[in-house]
Amino acid sequence: MIRISGSAIPSAAPKLANKPRLKTFHATMLVTRAEEWWVEAATPEEAQALLAAGIGQRASLGERVHVEVDEMVEDAG
């Protein structure tokens, strides 16, 4: 214990000694998002074909609807 102005304060050193050492982990994540896209087209069918081909502009990133850890690697250091 450390005493400061007559009050006892527990020392932080014993608490630090009991904590496990943290490691860094890297992961490949599979993330599914519900995104909003737009495209200019003459018909709904043409718009759907263009969007399916990856042509268009993303209007918003969207919410994550599913997240899955694919692969995890621990740093060697």
C-alpha distance (Angstrom), angle and dihedral (degrees) to the residues before:
residue distance angle dihedral
M1 . . .
I2 3.77 . .
R3 3.81 118.6 .
I4 3.80 118.1 -146.9
S5 3.81 118.8 175.9
G6 3.77 92.4 -20.6
S7 3.85 96.5 -51.9
A8 3.78 123.0 109.8
I9 3.82 117.7 -127.0
P10 3.81 119.1 -174.5
S11 3.78 113.3 -117.7
A12 3.84 116.2 -110.8
A13 3.84 92.9 -144.9
P14 3.84 97.3 82.0
K15 3.81 91.4 49.3
L16 3.81 92.2 51.8
A17 3.81 91.2 50.6
N18 3.82 91.3 57.8
K19 3.82 96.4 50.4
P20 3.81 115.9 99.4
R21 3.80 116.2 -119.0
L22 3.79 109.8 -101.5
K23 3.80 120.6 -127.0
T24 3.80 130.2 -157.5
F25 3.79 118.3 -118.0
H26 3.81 127.2 -170.8
A27 3.80 121.6 -158.9
T28 3.76 139.4 -172.8
M29 3.79 105.8 -132.8
L30 3.80 128.7 -160.5
V31 3.81 106.1 -145.9
T32 3.80 126.2 -176.1
R33 3.80 116.7 -162.9
A34 3.78 132.6 -174.5
E35 3.81 99.6 -131.2
E36 3.78 129.9 -178.3
W37 3.82 116.2 -134.0
W38 3.79 134.3 176.1
V39 3.79 136.3 -159.2
E40 3.79 135.6 174.3
A41 3.81 113.5 -119.7
A42 3.81 140.9 148.1
T43 3.82 96.0 -121.6
P44 3.82 138.5 18.1
E45 3.81 89.0 -112.0
E46 3.80 91.8 54.5
A47 3.82 90.5 47.0
Q48 3.80 91.1 51.2
A49 3.82 91.5 49.0
L50 3.81 91.9 49.2
L51 3.81 93.1 48.0
A52 3.81 91.7 46.9
A53 3.83 87.9 53.3
G54 3.80 90.1 54.2
I55 3.77 94.5 -106.9
G56 3.78 114.3 135.8
Q57 3.77 142.4 61.5
R58 3.78 127.5 -79.8
A59 3.80 110.3 -124.9
S60 3.82 96.2 -171.4
L61 3.79 137.5 2.0
G62 3.80 92.1 -126.7
E63 3.78 135.6 -155.4
R64 3.79 123.6 -54.2
V65 3.79 107.7 -111.0
H66 3.82 98.1 176.8
V67 3.80 134.9 16.9
E68 3.81 125.1 -176.2
V69 3.80 131.3 174.5
D70 3.81 107.5 -125.6
E71 3.81 102.4 177.3
M72 3.81 133.3 -2.9
V73 3.81 127.9 -160.1
E74 3.81 127.9 -173.2
D75 3.82 118.6 -140.2
A76 3.81 111.5 -111.8
G77 3.82 92.3 -141.2
